[in-house]
Amino acid sequence: MTCEIREICGDWALSINFLHETVTIYFNSLQNAKNVKHIIETDKSVPNCATVCDMVEVVRCKDCKFFRRESMCYCGEFGGIVTEKDFCSRGERKDENEQTHGC
């Protein structure tokens, strides 16, 4: 199996050549196309052998128990000015009975 990346109208196409057909996947960034191409070429399309990534749940600041609001919004645990839509992997979700503070 071979893969080829090409630019099409400002987007990126990854053509994957199987034995008797070609499948094309479109991406909005070259890096995303390169990542998928690397995974396909590394794993050689063996079922159940996909490259594993280390994923971590993120918590939006507005849902985090460390979120504080005084004159501005900030993180009470790790410091720094934040917005409600910011997030990090170290945040901890508020309990359901804790109040949500908006900015």
C-alpha positions as CSV (number, residue, x, y, z in Angstrom):
1,M,0.0,0.0,0.0
2,T,1.3,3.5,-0.9
3,C,0.2,6.9,0.2
4,E,0.6,10.3,-1.6
5,I,-0.1,13.8,-0.2
6,R,-1.0,16.6,-2.6
7,E,-2.4,20.1,-2.4
8,I,-5.9,20.7,-3.7
9,C,-7.3,24.3,-3.6
10,G,-5.6,25.2,-0.4
11,D,-6.5,21.9,1.4
12,W,-4.5,18.7,1.5
13,A,-5.5,15.3,0.0
14,L,-4.0,12.0,1.1
15,S,-4.5,9.3,-1.5
16,I,-4.2,5.8,-0.2
17,N,-3.6,3.2,-2.9
18,F,-5.0,-0.2,-2.0
19,L,-4.8,-3.3,-4.2
20,H,-7.6,-2.4,-6.6
21,E,-8.8,1.1,-5.6
22,T,-7.7,4.5,-4.3
23,V,-9.3,6.2,-1.3
24,T,-8.7,9.9,-0.8
25,I,-9.1,11.7,2.6
26,Y,-9.1,15.5,2.7
27,F,-7.4,17.6,5.4
28,N,-7.3,21.3,6.3
29,S,-3.6,21.1,7.2
30,L,-0.5,19.5,5.8
31,Q,0.6,18.3,9.2
32,N,-2.6,16.3,9.8
33,A,-2.2,14.6,6.4
34,K,1.4,13.7,7.2
35,N,0.4,12.3,10.6
36,V,-2.2,10.0,9.1
37,K,0.2,9.0,6.3
38,H,2.8,8.1,8.9
39,I,0.3,6.0,10.9
40,I,-0.8,4.1,7.7
41,E,2.7,3.5,6.5
42,T,4.0,2.5,10.0
43,D,1.1,0.1,10.8
44,K,0.9,-1.2,7.3
45,S,-2.9,-1.4,7.6
46,V,-2.8,-4.4,9.9
47,P,-6.2,-4.6,11.7
48,N,-6.1,-3.8,15.4
49,C,-2.5,-2.6,15.3
50,A,-3.1,1.1,15.0
51,T,-0.7,3.5,16.6
52,V,-1.9,4.4,20.1
53,C,-1.8,8.0,21.3
54,D,-1.8,9.0,24.9
55,M,-5.0,10.9,25.4
56,V,-6.0,12.9,28.4
57,E,-9.4,14.4,29.2
58,V,-9.3,18.2,29.4
59,V,-11.5,20.3,31.6
60,R,-12.7,23.7,30.5
61,C,-11.9,26.4,33.0
62,K,-15.5,27.2,33.6
63,D,-16.1,23.6,34.7
64,C,-12.9,23.4,36.9
65,K,-13.0,23.5,40.7
66,F,-9.8,25.8,40.6
67,F,-11.6,28.5,38.4
68,R,-11.8,31.8,40.3
69,R,-13.4,35.1,39.5
70,E,-12.6,38.4,41.2
71,S,-11.7,41.4,39.1
72,M,-10.8,38.9,36.3
73,C,-10.9,35.1,35.8
74,Y,-7.9,33.1,36.9
75,C,-6.7,29.7,37.9
76,G,-6.6,29.3,41.7
77,E,-4.4,26.2,41.6
78,F,-1.9,26.7,38.8
79,G,-2.0,30.5,38.4
80,G,-2.5,32.7,35.4
81,I,-5.4,34.7,33.8
82,V,-7.8,32.4,32.0
83,T,-11.2,32.6,30.2
84,E,-14.2,30.3,30.7
85,K,-13.3,28.6,27.4
86,D,-9.7,27.9,28.2
87,F,-8.7,24.4,29.3
88,C,-5.9,22.2,30.6
89,S,-5.2,18.6,31.3
90,R,-4.5,19.3,35.0
91,G,-7.9,20.7,35.9
92,E,-10.4,18.9,38.0
93,R,-14.1,18.9,37.2
94,K,-16.4,20.7,39.8
95,D,-18.9,18.7,41.8
96,E,-22.4,19.1,40.5
97,N,-23.4,21.1,43.6
98,E,-20.5,23.6,43.3
99,Q,-21.4,27.0,41.8
100,T,-20.3,28.0,38.4
101,H,-18.6,31.5,38.3
102,G,-18.9,33.3,35.0
103,C,-16.7,36.0,33.6
